[in-house]
Amino acid sequence: MAQLGWRNDDMNRFSHMVRFVSLLALLGLTPGPISAQTVLYESQVAFPDFVTGALAGQDGWESTLRYSTNAAQIVSYATGQALELFGPFVVQGGPNYYSSAFSQSLTNYDAVSAGTPIVSVSADMWMNLGPTASKASWLYGFLILADPNGTAYASIGMDKNGVVFGQNFASSNQVVSATNTGTNTFHVLRADHNFSSRTVTFYMDNNLMGSMPFSPNSGTQAGSVMLVLQSSDPLDSNLLLDNLSVTAGTGIPAGACSLQITSPTGPCLSNAVASVPKVGDLYGLKVTFNMTGTPNQPFRIKYTIGNVTYYSGYLDGLTAGSGWWYYFLWWVNLDGPLPWSVTLDPDGISGSTNIAGMTASGTFTPTPPSTPLELYNPVMVGGTEEWEANFEPGSGTISDLYVVFGSPTTHGAQNVISVNGPDEGTSIITAPYGVPVRAVGWTNLLAGSFRKSESFTAQLNAMRVNPTLLRTNTWAQMSALPSDITAWLAADPLCQSTSPVISNFVQLYLPTNYKTTMTPYDTARVLHGAVMRSLIYLEPPPFPDATNCLQAGLADCGGYAALLTAALRDAGIPARRIAGFWVGDCWQNDSQWHVRTEYYLPDTGWLITDSCVGNEADPTGMFSWDFSFVPDANDYFAMDVGDQHILPYDNFNQLQLPNWLWYCCATYNSGASRSYLQPLASVSVANVAGGNLNILVTNAPSLGTVVLQSSTNLTDWKTVATNAATGDPLTYSFPTTSEPGKYFRAVQIP
């Protein structure tokens, strides 16, 4: 007899966006163009929103080499999109020569004839150096202005030590260097090409580096702007570029104004009060400054915490005076110590003569909780999962049909209060990890439609930790963990922790003696950052498992979680993937499925880490974003843990959504699995004058329908009002004569 089957593993489909808030306080904020110049190219205009993929052919950018045509990507990160040359995709073009180059045409602009002789190439640029960068005999990232034949006038770039330099490729090659390195964050690099004098002047963060003649072989027109990454050895470094602009003008006169940063400047709370924030709260930077004169052009402010840089809009309408202040807030899911800096006019367009007084910097350590782990900002949620399958009526008999639901449990940031499993369902503890599932099975069914659902309530919490206290955990404690925890050290089909590919990856980022020189907490932290920098997000992913994702350099959130889980297990730290979804409603096409990682430390338990969301905030992995600091953990529910559930009729991987399996012999038409998660509404009732009942529903969901019900016995409920859910509080008023019920509740319907 023929056997047919179909499975729905429903790997994750969505990478949750990092939340951030930007607030600029004061008057006169007018974003927009900075001056009346001829704009030859601006990346913030040409880069598409929320696009990740090979850059060649997008927006006019072209590969200028026969190799490495897919090394350039447009990636999303905390502040928007950036152009990234991804080192692992750069291939060999000759002996001891790895190179990738991409160019954007500038239509052969003749600056002198146009009366705008100074062509300025400016960009926020960052060379994120990999662990093997120092082993290369040379490693360079270049931003180049070239003539129509591709000959460079000059370039500004970075080397393997993070040194920013300018050069002209003459014989002999002339080079000037910045006085400080450009690693750890974006820096504004600028090269002003004067086509009248045929000289170029270089700046880093508005600090003059030096000048030199054009390359003598270059022409007279601006033909293209190029981004290049080269090395003598295989690359694990990345080159990132944002806010690229190529403009032509007559130059920026100095002496128009003077900008001076004053106190208070530095970390602040969400209300702009100067202070150190708590871990997990909004982090802020405030700058106060005085100004004399009038700027030549509106200028922006650069804010950096850790390795994350934001810019204000261009400030217009400022007048001479004291006490101008601005602040910026965003979610930085990091502990400390964190370097910070604020720079006024990093582009050098205001004409300020006080360069030294325009930057302030320091370090702060966010205030940690007093305990190793703190769960805070609790939210009560209710959720539902549903599965359905439709077979053509009359097309035959289904000999066996099985559907398997995850059985959510309390761990990490969630406390499961109740689970109402599917009708006819059986709870089964599955090998190899002892994880429960809920399974329904039928035999000899006539073809038709089938549907099962499961509902649950839980308390979700945000999560933050005290790293100092967690660093007291030792490897001796890790080796003495009970068997139900050490079971999560074993390899499974998606997290191949015993693979040589994974072992080599771990050895690349950890010292050979890490168990004597590093704590388990710091070991996990390093591997979290390593995964952040080693993968590019791609949906749908080419592979679901750790080894193939690592070798391809591409993954969705499930692949990020698989690689981190495998690496942690290889290093001796129990870890597992957790599969679930954010608050949302896939009935309303709000796809919110997501996969994270949990790792285990003694006396603390399971801690969440999310290298995918961390990568979205910072694709370089320099700092460990979302490593045990998870302010949005109260928005996420884990339906299942682990990636292997062995049942008599089949082995199932993650049960993020219900999986199912059927055999013989009917015609399958359609099927779907859905999820729904929303905060549970709170209902309060008050008697008011005139014989009325006033009812207030707070914490209402933002999707679906809210149904207000009343009851006299807590058993029989009737509907008294129905409203579309918008997330806003709902108010009702009823005469006591029409609503004599003693009890009220708000029910959420997808």
TAWOKA-V566588 format. One record per residue. RES is the residue in one small letter. SS is DSSP state (a for helix, b for strand, c for the rest). Layout:
res: [RES | RES]
ss: [SS | SS]
//
This chain:
res: [m | a | q | l | g | w | r | n | d | d | m | n | r | f | s | h | m | v | r | f | v | s | l | l | a | l | l | g | l | t | p | g | p | i | s | a | q | t | v | l | y | e | s | q | v | a | f | p | d | f | v | t | g | a | l | a | g | q | d | g | w | e | s | t | l | r | y | s | t | n | a | a | q | i | v | s | y | a | t | g | q | a | l | e | l | f | g | p | f | v | v | q | g | g | p | n | y | y | s | s | a | f | s | q | s | l | t | n | y | d | a | v | s | a | g | t | p | i | v | s | v | s | a | d | m | w | m | n | l | g | p | t | a | s | k | a | s | w | l | y | g | f | l | i | l | a | d | p | n | g | t | a | y | a | s | i | g | m | d | k | n | g | v | v | f | g | q | n | f | a | s | s | n | q | v | v | s | a | t | n | t | g | t | n | t | f | h | v | l | r | a | d | h | n | f | s | s | r | t | v | t | f | y | m | d | n | n | l | m | g | s | m | p | f | s | p | n | s | g | t | q | a | g | s | v | m | l | v | l | q | s | s | d | p | l | d | s | n | l | l | l | d | n | l | s | v | t | a | g | t | g | i | p | a | g | a | c | s | l | q | i | t | s | p | t | g | p | c | l | s | n | a | v | a | s | v | p | k | v | g | d | l | y | g | l | k | v | t | f | n | m | t | g | t | p | n | q | p | f | r | i | k | y | t | i | g | n | v | t | y | y | s | g | y | l | d | g | l | t | a | g | s | g | w | w | y | y | f | l | w | w | v | n | l | d | g | p | l | p | w | s | v | t | l | d | p | d | g | i | s | g | s | t | n | i | a | g | m | t | a | s | g | t | f | t | p | t | p | p | s | t | p | l | e | l | y | n | p | v | m | v | g | g | t | e | e | w | e | a | n | f | e | p | g | s | g | t | i | s | d | l | y | v | v | f | g | s | p | t | t | h | g | a | q | n | v | i | s | v | n | g | p | d | e | g | t | s | i | i | t | a | p | y | g | v | p | v | r | a | v | g | w | t | n | l | l | a | g | s | f | r | k | s | e | s | f | t | a | q | l | n | a | m | r | v | n | p | t | l | l | r | t | n | t | w | a | q | m | s | a | l | p | s | d | i | t | a | w | l | a | a | d | p | l | c | q | s | t | s | p | v | i | s | n | f | v | q | l | y | l | p | t | n | y | k | t | t | m | t | p | y | d | t | a | r | v | l | h | g | a | v | m | r | s | l | i | y | l | e | p | p | p | f | p | d | a | t | n | c | l | q | a | g | l | a | d | c | g | g | y | a | a | l | l | t | a | a | l | r | d | a | g | i | p | a | r | r | i | a | g | f | w | v | g | d | c | w | q | n | d | s | q | w | h | v | r | t | e | y | y | l | p | d | t | g | w | l | i | t | d | s | c | v | g | n | e | a | d | p | t | g | m | f | s | w | d | f | s | f | v | p | d | a | n | d | y | f | a | m | d | v | g | d | q | h | i | l | p | y | d | n | f | n | q | l | q | l | p | n | w | l | w | y | c | c | a | t | y | n | s | g | a | s | r | s | y | l | q | p | l | a | s | v | s | v | a | n | v | a | g | g | n | l | n | i | l | v | t | n | a | p | s | l | g | t | v | v | l | q | s | s | t | n | l | t | d | w | k | t | v | a | t | n | a | a | t | g | d | p | l | t | y | s | f | p | t | t | s | e | p | g | k | y | f | r | a | v | q | i | p]
ss: [c | c | c | c | c | c | c | c | c | c | c | c | c | c | c | c | c | c | c | c | c | c | c | c | c | c | c | c | b | c | c | c | c | c | c | c | c | b | b | b | b | b | a | a | a | a | c | c | c | c | c | c | c | b | c | c | c | c | c | c | b | b | b | c | c | c | c | c | c | c | c | b | b | b | b | b | b | c | c | b | b | b | b | b | b | b | a | a | a | c | c | b | b | b | c | c | b | b | b | b | b | b | b | b | b | b | b | b | b | c | c | c | c | c | c | c | c | b | b | b | b | b | b | b | b | b | b | b | c | c | c | c | a | a | a | c | c | c | b | b | b | b | b | b | b | b | c | c | c | c | c | b | b | b | b | b | b | b | b | c | c | c | b | b | b | b | b | c | c | c | c | c | c | c | b | b | b | b | b | b | b | c | c | c | c | c | b | b | b | b | b | b | b | b | c | c | c | c | b | b | b | b | b | b | c | c | b | b | b | b | b | b | b | c | c | c | c | c | c | c | c | b | b | b | b | b | b | b | b | b | b | c | c | c | c | c | c | b | b | b | b | b | b | b | b | b | b | b | b | c | c | c | c | c | c | c | b | b | b | b | b | b | b | b | b | b | b | b | c | c | c | c | c | b | c | c | c | b | c | c | c | c | b | b | b | b | b | b | b | b | b | b | b | c | c | c | c | c | b | c | b | b | b | b | b | c | c | b | b | b | b | c | c | c | b | c | c | c | c | c | b | b | b | b | b | b | b | b | b | b | c | c | c | c | c | c | c | b | b | b | b | b | b | b | c | c | c | c | c | c | c | b | c | c | a | a | a | a | b | b | b | b | b | b | c | c | b | c | c | c | c | c | b | b | b | b | b | b | b | b | b | b | b | b | b | b | b | b | b | b | b | c | c | c | c | c | b | b | b | b | b | b | b | b | b | b | c | c | c | c | b | c | c | b | b | b | b | b | b | b | c | c | c | c | c | b | b | b | b | b | b | c | c | c | b | b | b | b | b | b | b | b | b | b | b | b | c | c | b | b | b | b | b | b | b | b | b | b | b | b | b | b | b | b | b | c | a | a | a | a | c | c | c | c | a | a | a | a | a | c | c | c | a | a | a | a | a | a | a | c | c | c | c | c | c | c | c | c | c | a | a | a | a | a | a | a | a | a | a | c | c | c | c | a | a | a | a | c | c | a | a | a | a | a | a | a | a | a | a | a | a | a | a | a | c | b | b | c | c | c | c | c | c | c | c | a | a | a | a | a | a | a | c | b | b | c | a | a | a | a | a | a | a | a | a | a | a | a | a | a | a | c | c | c | b | b | b | b | b | b | b | b | c | b | b | a | a | a | c | c | c | c | b | b | b | b | b | b | b | b | b | c | c | c | b | b | b | b | b | c | a | a | a | a | a | a | a | c | c | c | c | c | c | c | c | c | b | c | c | b | c | c | a | a | a | b | b | b | b | b | b | c | c | c | b | b | b | c | c | b | b | b | c | c | c | c | c | c | b | b | b | b | b | c | c | c | c | b | b | b | b | b | b | b | b | b | b | b | b | c | c | b | b | b | b | b | b | b | c | c | c | b | b | b | b | b | b | b | c | c | c | c | c | c | b | b | b | b | b | b | b | c | c | c | c | c | c | b | b | b | b | b | b | b | c | c | c | c | c | b | b | b | b | b | b | c | c | c | c | c | c | c | b | b | b | b | b | b | b | c]
//
